[in-house]
């Protein structure tokens, strides 16, 4: 979840005059996100119907507010589809492929 934000920070730090570097950084970011998504999909247990890769954090403990995030089978398929196709679309629209 933080990988695209890190990529955006890197891209925003690049000089505006170097458009090619920004496009290459965007493609690199999508490739890193794709690799992380594939690694998550490989580790996904298909016979488990519960949420997987669950992260829970206390956000505002004084009010009992927590932040939690998990992946189910439908989300896993959607993320895998999007993150595998995104580098292809990025390279075509940026003129890199």
Secondary structure as GFF3:
##gff-version 3
##sequence-region A 1 97
A	DSSP	alpha_helix	3	13	.	.	.	ID=ss1
A	DSSP	alpha_helix	19	43	.	.	.	ID=ss2
A	DSSP	beta_strand	52	60	.	.	.	ID=ss3
A	DSSP	three_ten_helix	61	63	.	.	.	ID=ss4
A	DSSP	beta_strand	65	71	.	.	.	ID=ss5
A	DSSP	alpha_helix	73	93	.	.	.	ID=ss6
###
